[in-house]
Each structure stands twice: as structure tokens, then as C-alpha cells.
Amino acid sequence: MPITSRYRIIAIGKVRKVWIQKGISLYLKRIPGLAITEIRDSSPQKESRAIKSALKHDELMVVLTEEGESLSSLAFSQRLQNLGSKKLAFVIGGAEGLTPELKSIANWKVSLSPMTFPHEIARLLLIEQLYRAHAILQGTPYHR
């Protein structure tokens, strides 16, 4: 199974900034098969229910949160490789973040940075890191 078909992003809200849309589009062309499921933004509780409904039974839930594990790009790629063929759903919360309950049931919590980013930028950063991880594992020169 190709690495990219193992991953899906579940994100609250739409990307409205054109420059972020362009960046996401660039990386999605490089990693075909990466699916993005957008959830309508509302209250954190409603978003949490919608996220749980969107999860597939065979996916592990990976939430992006500043309290999550902070990894280098190399360590992130190695962790993805160690997960083998397991399917992962990366969850990005909205403006109010994810509920404590959703974080508590996550299979893995990842931090992109100790800084807080708007959800649109977090989506772009995650997609770039997934591409970078793929490049590291394939031995291509993208990651120097």
C-alpha cells in the first residue's frame, strides 16, 4: 500500500486564504491519494462528534495539539514507518481547538510546534511534513 493512501486528514473548516490553498494544492499534487475531509466549524462539542463520526473503523486517530509529542522530521518519518500499513487519520481542530475528550481517546498526539498556528496553516504544515516524511523514507533529496 503506498504511503499516501494510508493517511487522511480530518480538518475543521475550510481553507480560505488563497496562498495557503496554493501551497496545499502543490503538495497534494506531489502526494496523490492523500484525502482531506472537511468538517463544518461550529462548537467544539459538535465538531468532536462530527470527527468521531468521520473516523473509519480501521483508522488510528492522530490529533494535532500543542500538548502532543514534538518530533523532528526524521523522527516523524521513522514513526510513520514503524506504524507499518496502519491507516492514520490526522485531526486538525478549529479555532477553539479539540475537546479534552477527543484528545483523550486519540491513538497518538502530535505537536507541529510549541507555537499555536491557525488551523489553515497547521493543515499546510502537516501536509508538507507528510510529504517530507515520504521523501525521507524514499531517500529523495527533498529533505536535506
C-alpha positions, 0 to 999 in steps of 0.5 A: 500500500503506498504511503499516501493512501494510508493517511487522511486528514480530518480538518475543521473548516475550510481553507480560505486564504488563497496562498495557503490553498496554493501551497496545499494544492502543490503538495497534494499534487506531489502526494496523490491519494492523500484525502482531506475531509472537511468538517463544518466549524461550529462548537467544539462539542459538535465538531468532536462528534462530527470527527468521531463520526468521520473516523473509519473503523480501521483508522488510528486517530492522530490529533494535532495539539500543542500538548502532543509529542514534538518530533523532528522530521526524521523522527516523524518519518521513522514513526510513520514507518514503524506504524507499518500499513496502519491507516492514520487519520490526522485531526486538525481542530478549529479555532477553539481547538479539540475537546479534552475528550477527543484528545483523550481517546486519540491513538497518538498526539502530535505537536507541529510546534510549541507555537499555536498556528491557525488551523489553515496553516497547521493543515499546510504544515502537516501536509508538507511534513507528510510529504517530507516524511515520504521523501525521507523514507524514499531517500529523495533529496527533498529533505536535506 
